[in-house]
Amino acid sequence: MENKPKVVVIGAGSYFFGKPVIYNMVHSPVLNRGTLALVDTDPAVLETMTAIAERAKAHAGVPLEIIGSTDRTAVMKNADFIVLSFSFRNAYYRELDTRISRKYGVTMCSSDTIGPGGIFRALRELPEVLRIADDVRRLAPNAWLINFVNPTSTLGIGLMRHAPSVRSFALCDGNHEPYVRAMYLNKLGIIHDEEEFTPEVDAKFELKIAGVNHCTWILECRYDGRDLLPLLLEKTREAARHEYDHAPSPKAKPRLNANYELALMELYGAFPTAASHTKEYVPFFQGYGVTPVTPEPIICFDGYNRADEMAAAWAETRKLATGETPIAALFDSGRGDHATDIIESMWGNLGKKFYINSPNRGAVTNLPDDAFLELRCELDLEHGPRPLPVGSMPRGLLGLTQQVLDTHELTVEAAVTHDRKKLLLALAADPIVNNLGDAKNIMNELLEAERDHLPPEWF
């Protein structure tokens, strides 16, 4: 094997992903002798990202080969890794999903992984993911296909079930090592800055996180043998009180998250690692019932606000391409993204551990081996991710996890069969849909509203 990995990124203009992957490919001595192939169907976006990559390469003085193409098949041949980070009119469709669902009493604060929003995003994205998998099978049969597109667990299940010959796993940047471990050590007062996060400190820290992506939980948290879950609960109570000292965010995802964390931790005895999403996975914060909801019913995702944020971020990205912002700024503030950190470890045989979405393989003892979970994994180039033992998922969370997995599995089957009965079953299984008539209306209205971007077989 030559020390020249070929990494193909499909969706090079990604809101979160594009610039960090360029930073990592240029910065890492394991990767920067290889090839970075950037793919985007928008020529202007592709030109911008390719210009940034070329400027970063020149600034670092490395031999990384940069390729850009609007046609993925032109650059996929003999790739070692293919990373998916695309989406089509992300904010527009999430706003549409949210607005129509809310009309029928279903509120989503993120609208991209659970609820009707997560289901319909999978209907839009999975057909393209499976077409890409077909291209991988033909052009790069030895490559690892890494899905970074939401709903990442649903699309990962789709690849596992319907492209089994393609080596694949799925990612989210929420539990990105080593940063997530340092963050919790800092939150708990064990360390106070990044310089204190040494290998010796890390070796004393036991953190067990398990669940389905965006619905993952800290089940165990120990430092030097001491159980820190009681301290984490205390810190969460303190953060929840302080949230009211300042005006709560008007935005749906970050609003009152410490208070939602507290409610969930007091209920389940485990800490939700992605409260901005997890509060959307449970029915408790929808506003159903008679008793007032604490802290409050979640509010709707604002797609227009997200579109404005993405436009502002893109304006800053273009400044890097044109030179208005010095390329050194990318290096001064940069860090690796989750996917290329993993690629670096796999290619360089570095032996690092990461949280990855893949089959359970016995790590959670009371869930099936093929349950698609986000778990800490060892991994290498030959075998891919191997989840580390977790033990059992506690009752309560076990049932929620199974319900979320059922929703995701049914969504995949609906997406590949274009069967409206299966789609309705997926909506009925979803933890925040509580009325069958509403589910039917949401299904029919969203199918019609998104007709232009759904396979014609639905109609």
C-alpha positions in Angstrom: 0.0 0.0 0.0 1.4 3.4 -1.1 1.4 6.1 1.6 -1.0 8.1 -0.6 -4.6 7.8 0.4 -7.3 9.0 -2.0 -10.2 10.7 -0.2 -13.3 11.7 -2.1 -15.7 14.2 -0.6 -19.2 14.3 -2.1 -20.8 17.6 -1.1 -17.6 19.6 -0.8 -19.5 22.8 0.1 -21.0 21.3 3.3 -22.0 23.9 5.9 -20.0 22.1 8.6 -17.6 19.8 6.8 -15.9 21.5 3.8 -13.2 23.7 5.5 -12.3 21.3 8.3 -11.6 18.4 5.8 -9.3 20.7 3.8 -7.5 21.7 7.0 -7.0 18.0 8.0 -6.0 16.8 4.6 -3.3 19.5 4.4 -2.2 19.5 8.0 -1.9 15.7 8.6 1.4 14.1 7.6 -0.5 10.8 7.2 -2.9 12.4 4.6 -1.1 15.2 2.9 0.8 13.1 0.5 -2.4 11.7 -0.9 -5.3 13.0 -3.0 -8.3 15.0 -2.1 -11.1 14.9 -4.6 -13.8 17.5 -4.0 -17.2 16.9 -5.6 -20.1 19.3 -5.7 -22.9 19.6 -8.3 -22.8 23.4 -8.1 -19.8 24.6 -10.2 -19.5 27.9 -8.2 -19.4 26.0 -4.9 -16.8 23.6 -6.3 -14.6 26.4 -7.6 -14.7 28.1 -4.2 -13.8 25.0 -2.2 -11.1 24.0 -4.7 -9.5 27.4 -4.5 -9.4 27.2 -0.7 -7.8 23.7 -0.9 -5.1 25.0 -3.4 -4.4 28.0 -1.2 -4.1 25.8 1.9 -1.8 23.4 0.1 0.5 26.2 -1.1 0.5 27.8 2.4 1.5 24.5 4.0 3.9 23.5 1.3 2.7 19.9 1.0 2.4 17.6 -2.0 -1.4 16.9 -1.6 -3.1 16.5 -5.0 -6.3 18.4 -5.3 -9.0 17.4 -7.8 -12.4 19.0 -8.3 -15.3 17.7 -10.3 -19.1 18.1 -10.6 -19.2 14.4 -11.7 -18.4 12.0 -8.8 -17.8 9.1 -11.2 -15.0 11.0 -12.8 -12.9 11.0 -9.6 -14.1 7.9 -7.6 -12.0 5.3 -9.3 -9.6 3.6 -6.9 -10.6 5.8 -4.0 -9.8 4.6 -0.5 -12.4 6.6 1.3 -15.6 8.3 0.0 -17.3 10.7 2.4 -20.9 11.8 1.9 -21.7 15.3 3.2 -24.3 16.5 0.6 -27.8 17.8 1.0 -30.3 19.4 -1.4 -32.0 22.6 -0.2 -31.5 21.6 3.4 -33.1 24.5 5.2 -36.0 24.8 2.7 -37.1 21.2 3.1 -36.6 21.1 6.8 -38.7 24.2 7.2 -41.4 22.6 5.0 -41.3 19.3 7.0 -41.6 21.3 10.2 -44.4 23.6 9.1 -46.7 20.9 7.8 -46.0 18.6 10.8 -46.7 21.4 13.2 -50.1 22.0 11.6 -51.0 18.5 12.9 -49.6 18.9 16.4 -46.1 17.5 15.9 -43.3 19.9 16.8 -39.7 19.4 15.7 -36.8 21.6 16.9 -34.3 20.2 14.4 -36.4 18.3 11.9 -33.7 16.2 10.4 -33.5 12.9 12.3 -36.7 11.9 14.0 -40.4 12.8 13.6 -41.8 13.3 10.1 -38.9 15.6 9.3 -36.3 12.8 9.9 -38.5 10.3 8.0 -38.9 12.6 4.9 -35.3 13.7 4.9 -34.4 10.0 4.6 -36.9 9.6 1.8 -35.1 12.4 -0.1 -31.5 11.4 0.7 -31.4 7.6 0.8 -32.1 7.0 -3.0 -29.0 9.1 -3.8 -26.9 7.4 -1.1 -27.7 4.0 -2.6 -26.9 5.3 -6.1 -23.5 6.4 -4.8 -23.1 3.0 -3.2 -23.6 1.4 -6.6 -20.9 3.7 -8.0 -18.6 2.7 -5.2 -19.2 -1.0 -5.9 -18.2 -0.5 -9.6 -15.4 2.1 -9.3 -13.9 1.7 -5.8 -14.8 -1.7 -4.5 -12.2 -1.6 -1.7 -13.2 1.9 -0.5 -14.8 2.7 2.9 -18.0 4.7 2.3 -18.5 7.1 5.3 -22.0 8.7 5.6 -22.0 12.1 7.2 -25.5 13.0 6.0 -28.5 13.2 8.3 -30.4 11.2 9.4 -27.0 9.5 9.7 -28.3 6.4 11.5 -31.2 5.9 9.0 -28.9 6.2 6.0 -26.4 4.0 7.7 -29.1 1.3 8.1 -30.0 1.8 4.5 -26.4 1.1 3.4 -26.1 -1.9 5.8 -29.4 -3.5 4.6 -29.3 -2.6 0.9 -25.6 -2.2 0.0 -24.1 -5.0 2.1 -21.2 -5.5 -0.2 -20.0 -1.9 0.2 -17.9 -1.3 3.3 -19.6 1.5 5.2 -20.3 3.2 8.5 -21.9 6.5 9.5 -20.9 9.5 11.6 -22.1 12.5 13.5 -19.8 15.2 14.9 -21.5 15.3 18.3 -19.3 12.8 20.1 -16.1 13.6 18.4 -13.0 12.3 20.2 -10.9 13.4 21.9 -12.8 16.7 22.2 -15.9 15.2 23.8 -13.8 13.5 26.5 -12.0 16.8 27.3 -15.3 18.7 27.3 -16.8 16.4 30.0 -13.7 16.4 32.1 -13.8 20.2 32.0 -17.5 20.3 32.8 -16.9 18.2 35.8 -13.9 20.2 37.0 -11.3 17.5 36.6 -9.4 19.7 34.2 -9.6 23.4 33.5 -8.1 23.8 30.0 -7.0 21.7 27.1 -3.4 21.6 28.2 -4.4 19.6 31.3 -6.0 16.9 29.1 -3.0 14.6 29.0 -2.8 10.9 28.1 -2.4 10.2 31.9 -5.6 12.0 32.7 -7.5 10.5 29.8 -6.4 7.0 30.9 -8.2 7.5 34.3 -11.4 8.5 32.6 -14.1 5.9 31.9 -17.0 7.3 29.8 -19.6 5.0 28.4 -22.0 6.5 25.8 -24.5 4.5 23.9 -27.7 4.8 22.0 -29.0 5.8 18.5 -27.4 8.9 16.9 -28.8 12.1 18.4 -30.4 10.0 21.2 -27.2 8.9 22.9 -26.7 8.7 26.7 -23.9 8.7 29.2 -24.5 5.5 31.1 -21.3 5.5 33.1 -18.9 8.3 34.0 -15.9 7.6 36.3 -12.6 9.2 37.0 -9.9 7.3 38.8 -12.6 4.9 40.0 -15.0 7.6 41.3 -18.6 7.6 40.0 -19.1 11.1 38.5 -22.8 10.7 37.4 -24.0 12.3 40.7 -21.6 15.2 40.1 -22.8 15.5 36.5 -26.4 15.7 37.8 -25.4 18.4 40.2 -23.6 20.4 37.5 -26.6 20.0 35.2 -28.9 21.4 38.0 -26.6 24.3 38.4 -26.5 25.0 34.6 -30.3 24.7 34.5 -30.7 27.4 37.2 -28.3 29.7 35.4 -30.1 29.4 32.1 -32.8 31.6 33.5 -30.4 34.3 34.6 -30.0 35.2 30.9 -32.6 35.5 28.3 -33.1 32.0 26.9 -32.1 31.6 23.2 -35.0 32.3 20.8 -33.6 29.5 18.5 -35.2 26.1 18.8 -32.2 23.9 19.1 -30.2 25.6 21.9 -33.2 26.9 23.8 -33.2 25.8 27.5 -31.1 22.7 26.8 -29.7 22.4 30.4 -33.2 22.2 31.7 -34.2 19.5 29.2 -31.0 17.7 30.1 -32.0 17.9 33.8 -35.5 16.6 33.2 -34.2 13.6 31.1 -31.4 12.8 33.5 -33.7 12.9 36.5 -36.0 10.5 34.7 -33.6 8.0 33.2 -30.5 8.3 35.4 -28.4 8.9 32.3 -27.2 12.1 30.7 -28.4 13.0 27.1 -25.3 13.9 25.1 -27.2 15.7 22.3 -30.1 17.6 24.1 -30.7 19.9 21.2 -31.8 16.8 19.3 -32.9 14.4 22.1 -35.6 16.7 23.4 -37.2 16.1 20.0 -37.0 12.3 20.4 -39.3 12.0 23.4 -43.1 12.9 23.6 -42.7 14.6 27.0 -41.8 18.0 25.6 -44.4 18.1 22.8 -47.1 19.8 24.8 -49.5 16.9 24.9 -51.7 16.3 28.0 -53.1 18.5 30.7 -50.3 19.3 33.1 -48.0 22.2 31.9 -44.7 21.0 30.3 -41.5 21.6 32.2 -39.4 23.5 31.2 -41.7 24.3 28.3 -42.9 22.6 25.0 -40.1 22.7 22.4 -40.4 25.3 19.7 -40.2 24.8 16.0 -37.0 24.7 13.9 -36.7 28.0 12.0 -35.6 27.1 8.5 -35.4 30.7 7.4 -33.0 31.5 10.2 -30.9 28.5 9.3 -30.8 29.6 5.7 -29.5 33.0 6.8 -26.8 31.4 9.0 -25.7 29.2 6.1 -25.6 32.2 3.7 -23.5 34.2 6.2 -21.1 31.3 6.7 -20.8 30.9 3.0 -19.8 34.5 2.6 -17.0 34.0 5.0 -15.9 30.9 3.2 -15.7 32.8 -0.1 -13.3 35.3 1.5 -10.9 32.4 2.1 -11.1 31.5 -1.5 -10.5 35.0 -2.9 -7.8 35.9 -0.4 -9.7 38.6 1.3 -9.3 36.5 4.4 -5.7 35.2 4.7 -5.5 31.4 4.4 -3.5 31.4 7.6 -6.8 31.9 9.4 -7.8 28.4 8.4 -4.8 27.0 10.2 -5.0 29.4 13.2 -8.5 28.3 14.1 -8.7 25.0 12.4 -9.1 21.5 13.7 -9.8 18.2 12.0 -13.3 17.1 11.2 -14.6 13.7 12.5 -14.4 11.8 9.2 -10.8 12.7 8.3 -9.6 12.2 11.9 -11.0 8.7 11.5 -9.5 8.3 8.1 -6.1 9.4 9.4 -6.2 6.8 12.2 -7.3 4.0 9.9 -4.7 4.8 7.2 -1.9 5.5 9.6 -2.8 2.6 11.9 -2.8 5.0 14.8 -5.1 2.9 17.0 -7.3 5.8 18.1 -10.9 5.2 19.3 -13.9 7.0 18.0 -17.7 7.1 18.3 -19.1 5.6 15.2 -22.6 4.5 14.0 -22.5 0.9 12.9 -23.9 -2.5 13.9 -23.9 -3.2 17.7 -22.1 -6.6 17.4 -22.9 -7.5 21.0 -21.5 -4.3 22.6 -25.0 -3.5 24.2 -25.9 -6.9 25.5 -29.7 -6.5 25.5 -30.0 -5.2 21.9 -29.6 -7.2 18.7 -26.2 -7.5 17.0 -27.4 -5.6 14.0 -28.9 -2.7 16.0 -27.4 0.4 14.4 -25.9 2.3 17.4 -23.5 5.1 18.1 -20.8 3.5 20.2 -17.1 3.9 21.0 -15.1 1.8 18.6 -11.7 0.5 17.8 -11.1 0.4 14.1 -8.6 -0.3 11.4 -8.4 -0.2 7.6 -9.1 -3.9 7.1 -12.0 -4.5 9.5 -13.5 -1.1 10.1 -15.2 -0.2 13.4 -15.5 -2.7 16.2 -17.7 -1.5 19.1 -16.2 -1.7 22.6 -18.3 -3.5 25.3 -21.0 -1.3 27.0 -23.2 -3.8 29.0 -26.9 -3.5 29.1 -29.1 -0.5 28.2 -31.2 0.4 31.2 -35.0 -0.1 31.1 -36.8 2.9 29.9 -33.9 3.9 27.6 -34.0 0.4 26.2 -37.6 0.8 25.1 -37.0 4.3 23.6 -33.9 3.0 21.7 -35.9 0.1 20.3 -38.7 2.4 19.2 -36.3 4.8 17.5 -34.6 1.9 15.7 -38.0 0.5 14.6 -38.8 4.0 13.2 -35.5 4.1 11.3 -35.7 0.6 10.0 -39.3 1.1 8.8 -38.3 4.4 7.1 -35.5 2.6 5.2 -38.0 -0.1 4.0 -40.5 2.6 2.9 -37.8 4.5 1.1 -36.6 1.6 -1.0 -40.1 0.1 -1.7 -42.0 3.4 -2.1 -44.8 1.7 -0.2 -47.2 4.1 1.5 -48.4 1.5 4.0 -44.8 1.1 5.2 -44.3 4.8 5.3 -47.5 5.2 7.4 -46.2 2.5 9.7 -42.9 4.3 10.1 -44.8 7.5 11.1 -47.0 5.6 13.5 -43.9 4.0 15.1 -42.2 7.4 15.6 -42.1 8.4 19.3 -43.5 11.9 18.8 -46.4 11.0 16.5 -49.5 10.2 18.6 -52.5 10.3 16.2 -53.0 8.0 13.2 -55.2 10.4 11.3 -52.6 13.2 11.8 -49.9 10.8 10.6 -51.9 10.1 7.4 -52.4 13.8 6.7 -48.8 14.6 7.3 -47.7 11.8 5.0 -50.1 12.8 2.2 -49.3 16.5 2.4 -45.5 16.1 2.6 -45.5 13.6 -0.3 -47.4 16.2 -2.4 -45.3 19.2 -1.2 -42.0 17.4 -1.9 -43.1 15.6 -5.1 -40.4 17.4 -7.2 -37.6 15.9 -5.1 -39.0 12.4 -4.4 -38.7 9.4 -6.6 -41.7 9.2 -9.1 -42.5 5.7 -7.8 -44.2 7.3 -4.8 -46.8 8.7 -7.2 
